[in-house]
Amino acid sequence: MSVNKLFVTSGLVTVTTPSIGTTSTSVSALGDVDLSELGDGAVLQWNNNTKKWTSRTEIKTDTGELILNAGFY
């Protein structure tokens, strides 16, 4: 079974897919990422108003509900 892999290390995104192999780019080079709040320990959180991933040092929600789904291991 072929799997896609995504690794993010020190601001560098590396993607491996069976069809194209491995490619890397900087997170700051992506058009849908806002790094204005970048700092130690920051995470990327989707902002539906701006339609961008936003770096945050605190997880924020306007709905009062926050669900963290880390997938299956």
N, CA, C and O atoms as a printed pandas DataFrame, in Angstrom:
     atom_number atom_name residue_name chain_id  residue_number  x_coord  y_coord  z_coord
0              1         N          MET        A               1    0.838   -1.172    0.000
1              2        CA          MET        A               1    0.000    0.000    0.000
2              3         C          MET        A               1    0.889    1.243    0.000
3              4         O          MET        A               1    1.805    1.338    0.816
4              5         N          SER        A               2    0.642    2.177   -0.880
5              6        CA          SER        A               2    1.385    3.429   -0.954
6              7         C          SER        A               2    0.755    4.457   -0.036
7              8         O          SER        A               2   -0.468    4.540    0.077
8              9         N          VAL        A               3    1.604    5.242    0.623
9             10        CA          VAL        A               3    1.093    6.274    1.513
10            11         C          VAL        A               3    1.771    7.596    1.222
11            12         O          VAL        A               3    2.920    7.646    0.784
12            13         N          ASN        A               4    1.035    8.665    1.473
13            14        CA          ASN        A               4    1.597   10.007    1.390
14            15         C          ASN        A               4    2.139   10.362    2.764
15            16         O          ASN        A               4    1.534   10.018    3.780
16            17         N          LYS        A               5    3.272   11.047    2.803
17            18        CA          LYS        A               5    3.877   11.446    4.067
18            19         C          LYS        A               5    4.123   12.940    4.052
19            20         O          LYS        A               5    4.547   13.500    3.041
20            21         N          LEU        A               6    3.855   13.589    5.186
21            22        CA          LEU        A               6    4.080   15.022    5.338
22            23         C          LEU        A               6    4.888   15.235    6.602
23            24         O          LEU        A               6    4.494   14.788    7.680
24            25         N          PHE        A               7    6.011   15.913    6.477
25            26        CA          PHE        A               7    6.857   16.227    7.622
26            27         C          PHE        A               7    7.080   17.729    7.666
27            28         O          PHE        A               7    7.348   18.348    6.636
28            29         N          VAL        A               8    6.973   18.319    8.847
29            30        CA          VAL        A               8    7.269   19.740    9.029
30            31         C          VAL        A               8    8.356   19.841   10.087
31            32         O          VAL        A               8    8.158   19.449   11.237
32            33         N          THR        A               9    9.501   20.369    9.688
33            34        CA          THR        A               9   10.632   20.492   10.594
34            35         C          THR        A               9   11.284   21.840   10.381
35            36         O          THR        A               9   11.685   22.169    9.264
36            37         N          SER        A              10   11.392   22.622   11.435
37            38        CA          SER        A              10   12.058   23.929   11.383
38            39         C          SER        A              10   11.564   24.782   10.219
39            40         O          SER        A              10   12.364   25.404    9.520
40            41         N          GLY        A              11   10.256   24.810   10.011
41            42        CA          GLY        A              11    9.680   25.657    8.976
42            43         C          GLY        A              11    9.806   25.106    7.573
43            44         O          GLY        A              11    9.473   25.802    6.614
44            45         N          LEU        A              12   10.278   23.873    7.417
45            46        CA          LEU        A              12   10.412   23.266    6.097
46            47         C          LEU        A              12    9.406   22.140    5.974
47            48         O          LEU        A              12    9.377   21.239    6.811
48            49         N          VAL        A              13    8.582   22.182    4.940
49            50        CA          VAL        A              13    7.580   21.148    4.696
50            51         C          VAL        A              13    8.135   20.184    3.657
51            52         O          VAL        A              13    8.532   20.597    2.568
52            53         N          THR        A              14    8.161   18.901    3.997
53            54        CA          THR        A              14    8.604   17.868    3.070
54            55         C          THR        A              14    7.452   16.903    2.839
55            56         O          THR        A              14    6.899   16.348    3.788
56            57         N          VAL        A              15    7.089   16.704    1.566
57            58        CA          VAL        A              15    5.987   15.823    1.203
58            59         C          VAL        A              15    6.528   14.706    0.328
59            60         O          VAL        A              15    7.258   14.948   -0.633
60            61         N          THR        A              16    6.156   13.473    0.678
61            62        CA          THR        A              16    6.514   12.314   -0.131
62            63         C          THR        A              16    5.234   11.645   -0.601
63            64         O          THR        A              16    4.394   11.266    0.215
64            65         N          THR        A              17    5.079   11.496   -1.912
65            66        CA          THR        A              17    3.940   10.786   -2.480
66            67         C          THR        A              17    4.463    9.771   -3.478
67            68         O          THR        A              17    5.501    9.997   -4.101
68            69         N          PRO        A              18    3.764    8.659   -3.641
69            70        CA          PRO        A              18    4.222    7.649   -4.592
70            71         C          PRO        A              18    4.309    8.166   -6.028
71            72         O          PRO        A              18    5.152    7.708   -6.798
72            73         N          SER        A              19    3.442    9.120   -6.395
73            74        CA          SER        A              19    3.399    9.557   -7.792
74            75         C          SER        A              19    4.473   10.585   -8.151
75            76         O          SER        A              19    4.943   10.601   -9.288
76            77         N          ILE        A              20    4.879   11.460   -7.188
77            78        CA          ILE        A              20    5.845   12.499   -7.542
78            79         C          ILE        A              20    7.160   12.405   -6.783
79            80         O          ILE        A              20    8.090   13.155   -7.081
80            81         N          GLY        A              21    7.264   11.509   -5.815
81            82        CA          GLY        A              21    8.490   11.406   -5.043
82            83         C          GLY        A              21    8.476   12.396   -3.888
83            84         O          GLY        A              21    7.435   12.620   -3.270
84            85         N          THR        A              22    9.626   12.987   -3.598
85            86        CA          THR        A              22    9.764   13.889   -2.462
86            87         C          THR        A              22   10.047   15.299   -2.933
87            88         O          THR        A              22   10.861   15.508   -3.833
88            89         N          THR        A              23    9.374   16.272   -2.324
89            90        CA          THR        A              23    9.593   17.678   -2.622
90            91         C          THR        A              23    9.536   18.472   -1.320
91            92         O          THR        A              23    8.833   18.076   -0.391
92            93         N          SER        A              24   10.254   19.571   -1.237
93            94        CA          SER        A              24   10.288   20.388   -0.025
94            95         C          SER        A              24   10.071   21.857   -0.359
95            96         O          SER        A              24   10.438   22.317   -1.440
96            97         N          THR        A              25    9.474   22.585    0.571
97            98        CA          THR        A              25    9.306   24.025    0.445
98            99         C          THR        A              25    9.244   24.626    1.839
99           100         O          THR        A              25    8.974   23.915    2.807
100          101         N          SER        A              26    9.486   25.895    1.954
101          102        CA          SER        A              26    9.400   26.589    3.228
102          103         C          SER        A              26    7.945   26.914    3.538
103          104         O          SER        A              26    7.178   27.241    2.633
104          105         N          VAL        A              27    7.559   26.826    4.807
105          106        CA          VAL        A              27    6.197   27.162    5.210
106          107         C          VAL        A              27    5.890   28.613    4.839
107          108         O          VAL        A              27    4.776   28.923    4.415
108          109         N          SER        A              28    6.864   29.494    4.995
109          110        CA          SER        A              28    6.637   30.910    4.693
110          111         C          SER        A              28    6.407   31.161    3.207
111          112         O          SER        A              28    5.909   32.226    2.840
112          113         N          ALA        A              29    6.755   30.211    2.342
113          114        CA          ALA        A              29    6.554   30.367    0.903
114          115         C          ALA        A              29    5.132   30.005    0.472
115          116         O          ALA        A              29    4.751   30.260   -0.671
116          117         N          LEU        A              30    4.352   29.421    1.363
117          118        CA          LEU        A              30    2.996   29.014    1.024
118          119         C          LEU        A              30    2.057   30.207    1.099
119          120         O          LEU        A              30    2.132   30.987    2.049
120          121         N          GLY        A              31    1.182   30.365    0.128
121          122        CA          GLY        A              31    0.301   31.521    0.036
122          123         C          GLY        A              31   -0.833   31.546    1.041
123          124         O          GLY        A              31   -1.398   32.607    1.306
124          125         N          ASP        A              32   -1.182   30.389    1.611
125          126        CA          ASP        A              32   -2.314   30.355    2.545
126          127         C          ASP        A              32   -1.860   30.204    3.995
127          128         O          ASP        A              32   -2.554   29.596    4.811
128          129         N          VAL        A              33   -0.679   30.768    4.311
129          130        CA          VAL        A              33   -0.147   30.696    5.670
130          131         C          VAL        A              33    0.215   32.099    6.146
131          132         O          VAL        A              33    0.939   32.826    5.466
132          133         N          ASP        A              34   -0.298   32.477    7.329
133          134        CA          ASP        A              34    0.000   33.765    7.957
134          135         C          ASP        A              34    0.910   33.496    9.148
135          136         O          ASP        A              34    0.479   32.897   10.134
136          137         N          LEU        A              35    2.162   33.931    9.066
137          138        CA          LEU        A              35    3.131   33.686   10.127
138          139         C          LEU        A              35    3.369   34.917   10.996
139          140         O          LEU        A              35    4.414   35.022   11.637
140          141         N          SER        A              36    2.423   35.843   11.027
141          142        CA          SER        A              36    2.620   37.091   11.757
142          143         C          SER        A              36    2.738   36.894   13.267
143          144         O          SER        A              36    3.340   37.732   13.938
144          145         N          GLU        A              37    2.189   35.823   13.819
145          146        CA          GLU        A              37    2.288   35.550   15.255
146          147         C          GLU        A              37    3.278   34.425   15.544
147          148         O          GLU        A              37    3.171   33.761   16.575
148          149         N          LEU        A              38    4.235   34.204   14.655
149          150        CA          LEU        A              38    5.171   33.105   14.800
150          151         C          LEU        A              38    6.046   33.291   16.031
151          152         O          LEU        A              38    6.566   34.382   16.267
152          153         N          GLY        A              39    6.209   32.241   16.809
153          154        CA          GLY        A              39    7.047   32.262   18.000
154          155         C          GLY        A              39    7.326   30.841   18.451
155          156         O          GLY        A              39    6.749   29.896   17.913
156          157         N          ASP        A              40    8.203   30.679   19.433
157          158        CA          ASP        A              40    8.505   29.348   19.960
158          159         C          ASP        A              40    7.235   28.648   20.407
159          160         O          ASP        A              40    6.420   29.230   21.122
160          161         N          GLY        A              41    7.063   27.406   19.991
161          162        CA          GLY        A              41    5.907   26.615   20.381
162          163         C          GLY        A              41    4.651   26.902   19.595
163          164         O          GLY        A              41    3.599   26.343   19.904
164          165         N          ALA        A              42    4.723   27.756   18.586
165          166        CA          ALA        A              42    3.534   28.114   17.813
166          167         C          ALA        A              42    3.027   26.911   17.015
167          168         O          ALA        A              42    3.801   26.045   16.606
168          169         N          VAL        A              43    1.717   26.880   16.806
169          170        CA          VAL        A              43    1.081   25.862   15.967
170          171         C          VAL        A              43    0.314   26.588   14.870
171          172         O          VAL        A              43    0.021   27.778   14.993
172          173         N          LEU        A              44   -0.011   25.870   13.797
173          174        CA          LEU        A              44   -0.828   26.445   12.729
174          175         C          LEU        A              44   -2.282   26.091   12.998
175          176         O          LEU        A              44   -2.622   24.927   13.210
176          177         N          GLN        A              45   -3.142   27.119   12.987
177          178        CA          GLN        A              45   -4.572   26.939   13.204
178          179         C          GLN        A              45   -5.313   27.582   12.039
179          180         O          GLN        A              45   -4.980   28.694   11.629
180          181         N          TRP        A              46   -6.319   26.889   11.500
181          182        CA          TRP        A              46   -7.082   27.398   10.366
182          183         C          TRP        A              46   -7.945   28.580   10.800
183          184         O          TRP        A              46   -8.634   28.510   11.818
184          185         N          ASN        A              47   -7.905   29.675   10.019
185          186        CA          ASN        A              47   -8.749   30.851   10.251
186          187         C          ASN        A              47   -9.738   30.920    9.093
187          188         O          ASN        A              47   -9.361   31.273    7.975
188          189         N          ASN        A              48  -10.985   30.589    9.351
189          190        CA          ASN        A              48  -11.989   30.529    8.293
190          191         C          ASN        A              48  -12.318   31.903    7.725
191          192         O          ASN        A              48  -12.761   32.001    6.580
192          193         N          ASN        A              49  -12.111   32.979    8.507
193          194        CA          ASN        A              49  -12.375   34.331    8.005
194          195         C          ASN        A              49  -11.370   34.736    6.931
195          196         O          ASN        A              49  -11.748   35.320    5.915
196          197         N          THR        A              50  -10.090   34.429    7.151
197          198        CA          THR        A              50   -9.048   34.805    6.191
198          199         C          THR        A              50   -8.749   33.691    5.191
199          200         O          THR        A              50   -8.064   33.912    4.193
200          201         N          LYS        A              51   -9.266   32.497    5.464
201          202        CA          LYS        A              51   -9.002   31.309    4.634
202          203         C          LYS        A              51   -7.497   31.022    4.572
203          204         O          LYS        A              51   -6.957   30.650    3.530
204          205         N          LYS        A              52   -6.838   31.208    5.730
205          206        CA          LYS        A              52   -5.407   30.935    5.826
206          207         C          LYS        A              52   -5.103   30.176    7.113
207          208         O          LYS        A              52   -5.834   30.277    8.099
208          209         N          TRP        A              53   -4.009   29.411    7.084
209          210        CA          TRP        A              53   -3.458   28.829    8.290
210          211         C          TRP        A              53   -2.717   29.945    9.011
211          212         O          TRP        A              53   -1.929   30.658    8.390
212          213         N          THR        A              54   -2.953   30.112   10.302
213          214        CA          THR        A              54   -2.368   31.195   11.079
214          215         C          THR        A              54   -1.525   30.618   12.206
215          216         O          THR        A              54   -1.969   29.736   12.940
216          217         N          SER        A              55   -0.299   31.128   12.334
217          218        CA          SER        A              55    0.551   30.676   13.439
218          219         C          SER        A              55    0.056   31.316   14.729
219          220         O          SER        A              55   -0.245   32.509   14.769
220          221         N          ARG        A              56   -0.023   30.513   15.773
221          222        CA          ARG        A              56   -0.504   30.997   17.060
222          223         C          ARG        A              56    0.294   30.346   18.175
223          224         O          ARG        A              56    0.702   29.189   18.067
224          225         N          THR        A              57    0.514   31.089   19.241
225          226        CA          THR        A              57    1.116   30.509   20.432
226          227         C          THR        A              57    0.044   30.109   21.440
227          228         O          THR        A              57    0.341   29.462   22.445
228          229         N          GLU        A              58   -1.223   30.499   21.168
229          230        CA          GLU        A              58   -2.382   30.063   21.941
230          231         C          GLU        A              58   -3.450   29.601   20.962
231          232         O          GLU        A              58   -3.644   30.219   19.916
232          233         N          ILE        A              59   -4.139   28.523   21.294
233          234        CA          ILE        A              59   -5.210   28.048   20.425
234          235         C          ILE        A              59   -6.457   28.867   20.726
235          236         O          ILE        A              59   -6.884   28.951   21.878
236          237         N          LYS        A              60   -7.052   29.480   19.681
237          238        CA          LYS        A              60   -8.205   30.355   19.841
238          239         C          LYS        A              60   -9.412   29.787   19.101
239          240         O          LYS        A              60   -9.273   29.171   18.043
240          241         N          THR        A              61  -10.597   30.000   19.669
241          242        CA          THR        A              61  -11.834   29.613   18.994
242          243         C          THR        A              61  -12.913   30.646   19.277
243          244         O          THR        A              61  -13.009   31.161   20.391
244          245         N          ASP        A              62  -13.717   30.947   18.280
245          246        CA          ASP        A              62  -14.837   31.880   18.445
246          247         C          ASP        A              62  -16.143   31.149   18.729
247          248         O          ASP        A              62  -17.127   31.775   19.122
248          249         N          THR        A              63  -16.162   29.835   18.537
249          250        CA          THR        A              63  -17.401   29.085   18.694
250          251         C          THR        A              63  -17.591   28.549   20.104
251          252         O          THR        A              63  -18.686   28.106   20.451
252          253         N          GLY        A              64  -16.537   28.582   20.928
253          254        CA          GLY        A              64  -16.638   28.027   22.271
254          255         C          GLY        A              64  -16.400   26.539   22.306
255          256         O          GLY        A              64  -16.379   25.946   23.385
256          257         N          GLU        A              65  -16.220   25.918   21.155
257          258        CA          GLU        A              65  -15.981   24.483   21.082
258          259         C          GLU        A              65  -14.675   24.252   20.354
259          260         O          GLU        A              65  -14.434   24.820   19.289
260          261         N          LEU        A              66  -13.836   23.417   20.935
261          262        CA          LEU        A              66  -12.561   23.100   20.321
262          263         C          LEU        A              66  -12.368   21.598   20.365
263          264         O          LEU        A              66  -12.325   21.005   21.443
264          265         N          ILE        A              67  -12.253   20.986   19.211
265          266        CA          ILE        A              67  -12.051   19.543   19.135
266          267         C          ILE        A              67  -10.675   19.295   18.536
267          268         O          ILE        A              67  -10.392   19.746   17.426
268          269         N          LEU        A              68   -9.821   18.585   19.254
269          270        CA          LEU        A              68   -8.502   18.236   18.739
270          271         C          LEU        A              68   -8.549   16.776   18.327
271          272         O          LEU        A              68   -8.761   15.898   19.163
272          273         N          ASN        A              69   -8.355   16.515   17.060
273          274        CA          ASN        A              69   -8.360   15.162   16.534
274          275         C          ASN        A              69   -6.970   14.875   15.986
275          276         O          ASN        A              69   -6.580   15.425   14.956
276          277         N          ALA        A              70   -6.236   14.034   16.655
277          278        CA          ALA        A              70   -4.868   13.736   16.252
278          279         C          ALA        A              70   -4.792   12.518   15.334
279          280         O          ALA        A              70   -3.694   12.067   15.005
280          281         N          GLY        A              71   -5.915   11.988   14.922
281          282        CA          GLY        A              71   -5.918   10.860   13.996
282          283         C          GLY        A              71   -5.782    9.532   14.709
283          284         O          GLY        A              71   -5.982    9.443   15.921
284          285         N          PHE        A              72   -5.444    8.507   13.959
285          286        CA          PHE        A              72   -5.335    7.146   14.491
286          287         C          PHE        A              72   -3.897    6.695   14.440
287          288         O          PHE        A              72   -3.202    6.920   13.449
288          289         N          TYR        A              73   -3.445    6.057   15.507
289          290        CA          TYR        A              73   -2.074    5.540   15.575
290          291         C          TYR        A              73   -2.086    4.094   15.965
291          292         O          TYR        A              73   -1.027    3.476   16.076
